[in-house]
């Protein structure tokens, strides 16, 4: 019996409510960096260029690949809530540094903003390493799908509405000061996340894990479902991690849509997240996981090839672009919820922190390779700025979309190796009941 099953429904409900609050306070900064065009537009205003702009979105992946396992050890030594408290302070500082970047002069501004992204991204790793063990205290296996869908539905609905209003205000040429204010406010709100997490119930039954790193990694690596799922997540994330930020660069730099239009398109993407999370919490969460994983994988493939074939001369380009971003983020919402459910199902009792860090390390490595590789290639002349394809002009951005779609198409053959496709195994695997 899990510890969550020993708690009263009142305590579990209280934990879920504070978890919703923690997400609402911290989601604005996360969505702003991952799914909104605001940070990308801000970097272009600072003359950051394609390479530095993509690099700023890749720090979470790079640091996650390096520090998820060390952070899993840190949280067992220092305590989950203490690590979250200091992480939130660092996240606030990072976003405030981004907001203040223009005050350092145009020559240094883009590098100061990049440093702010680095600080914020590092705290996301330490916070992320603590997040799932904190949730595991009050979430029963049967509660996971509905909780993750509902939680993400609320915070993406909130941020989607907020960023849509910001997009309307921005219009064609928003002042830098306006974006500074938006970014600064998002940073301050991170502190509310620390308060909510401090109100989570504590595990008063089980002794805190104090893992031996070598032994814990050995247990994780010998777990067939865990390693198979981790490798799939790693390769699939490499393929799709750059799609959203690169699409926004494509719309802004090559198609030359105005900043307000790009931001409104990004809110269509946030609407895709809202819809996906709502569907997951109401209906899709009850479906078999293997069908959801196949469905989200196929949506990503269709979206990537649509971006490749979509020409800027196509009538109604902004509307089509919005639909594509909706599809990408809808698939991302399913993938994220599936990943969260599998993360808790695959984490063996007594080795939960290490198992979760193991999967998250692979996921972060995929993001790091995908986005950093894209950033470095954009900074070189390896890909032609434009080339012809059956009489159509294809930009280098579309070349990346073609490569991404092709890799995801190949990875379809890996799906039968996932634990959800063959759930009856000798290794530990506790899916939803």
C-alpha positions, 0 to 999 in steps of 0.5 A, a space after each residue: 500500500 502506498 503512503 497516499 492510500 493511508 491518508 484521508 481524502 481531506 488531506 489528499 484533496 488539500 495536497 492537490 489544491 496546493 499543487 494546483 496553486 504551486 503550478 499557477 504561481 510558477 507556470 507563467 515563467 515556465 510557459 513563457 520560456 517553453 511555449 510562448 513567443 515572448 522570450 524569443 521576441 525579447 531576444 530578437 529585440 536585443 539583437 540576440 540572433 537565431 543561435 543565442 535565441 535557441 540557446 536560451 531555450 535549451 539550457 533546461 535540457 543541458 542542465 537537466 542532463 548534467 544535474 538531475 541525478 546530483 539534484 536527486 541526491 541533494 533533495 534526499 540530503 537537504 529535504 524536498 521543501 528546503 530545496 524547493 524554497 531555494 529553487 524558487 528564490 533562484 528562479 525569481 532572480 533569474 527572471 529579474 535578471 532577464 528583465 533588467 538586461 536592457 539596462 546593461 547596454 545593448 552590447 551586453 544585454 543579450 548576454 545578461 539575458 542569457 545568464 538569466 535564462 541559465 540561472 532560471 533553468 538551473 533552478 528548474 532542475 532542482 525543483 523538478 527533481 523534488 516535484 514528483 517525490 512531493 506529489 507521490 506523497 498524496 497521489 494514489 495511482 488511480 488519481 494520477 491521470 486525472 490530477 495531471 490533466 486537471 492541473 495542467 488544464 488550469 494553469 495552461 488555461 490561465 496562461 493562455 488567456 493572459 498571453 493572448 491579452 499580452 499579444 493583443 496589447 503588443 501589436 506591431 512594435 511593443 516597447 522593450 519596457 513593456 516586455 521587461 515588466 511582463 518578464 519581471 512580474 512572472 519572476 516575482 510570482 515564482 515566490 508564490 510557488 514556494 509558499 504552496 509547496 510548503 503546505 504539502 503533506 509530509 510522508 510521516 511513515 516511510 524513512 527518507 531515501 538516502 540512496 547509494 548513487 552507484 547502487 541506485 543507478 544499478 537498480 534503475 539500469 537493470 529495470 527493463 521497462 524503465 530503461 526502454 522508456 527512458 531511451 524512447 523519451 530521449 530519442 523522441 525528445 531530440 526529434 521534437 524539442 526544437 519544433 515550437 521555438 524554431 517555428 516562432 523564429 521561422 514566423 518572425 525571421 523568415 515569414 516576417 510576421 509582426 511580434 503581436 501576430 507571432 504572440 497571438 499564434 503562440 496563444 493558439 499553441 497554449 490553447 492546444 495545451 489547454 485542450 489536451 489537458 482538459 481532454 486528458 483529465 476528462 476522457 483521454 486519461 481513461 484510455 490505454 496509455 499505449 494508444 495515447 502514446 501512439 496518438 501523440 507521436 503521430 500528431 507530432 509527425 503530421 505537424 512537422 511535415 506540415 511546417 515543412 510544406 507550409 509556404 509563406 505565400 499560402 493564403 491565410 498563413 497566420 491561421 494555418 500557423 496557429 492550427 499547426 501550433 495548436 496541434 504541436 502543443 496538443 500532442 505535447 500535452 498528451 506526451 507530458 501527461 503520459 510521461 508523468 504517469 509513467 514516471 510514477 509507475 516506473 519508480 520503484 519504492 525505495 529508489 523513487 528519487 533515483 528512478 525519476 531522475 534517471 528518466 528525467 535525465 534522458 528527457 533533458 538530454 534529448 532536449 539539450 541535444 535537440 535544441 543545442 544542436 539546432 542552435 549550433 547549426 543555425 549559427 553555421 552555414 551548414 544548411 543553405 539559407 534557401 533551396 528549391 523543392 519542386 519549384 518552391 523556395 524552402 528556408 533553412 528553418 523548414 529543413 529542420 522541420 523535415 529532419 524532425 519529421 523524418 526522425 519521428 517517423 523512424 522512431 514509430 518502430 520503437 513504440 512496441 518496446 515501451 512498458 505500456 505496450 507490454 505491461 506484464 513484466 518481471 520488473 517493477 511497473 505500477 500503472 494506474 488501476 
